């Protein structure tokens, strides 16, 4: 067998090993975390700031796609005025809001 074919075979073996290890990791760790809902995310920000709204929307997307059991907490570090975007989103999307 030539060196070229041995290298190609070694590459396929490495890809197969990586795929096997990735599947084992997915079965053992990622699914257990999703099933038990033991992940928590705490966000700190000013509720009137647009960046806080963007953080909350990204966190909601991550919860929907990857971790359905994720509990999200938003901690208000600003003044928390009347038109507070974060408080409004938190009440609609099952997010704990702390002032």
Helices and strands as residue ranges (DSSP letters): H 3-25, I 26-30, H 31-36, E 40-45, H 50-65, E 71-76, H 85-92, E 96-98
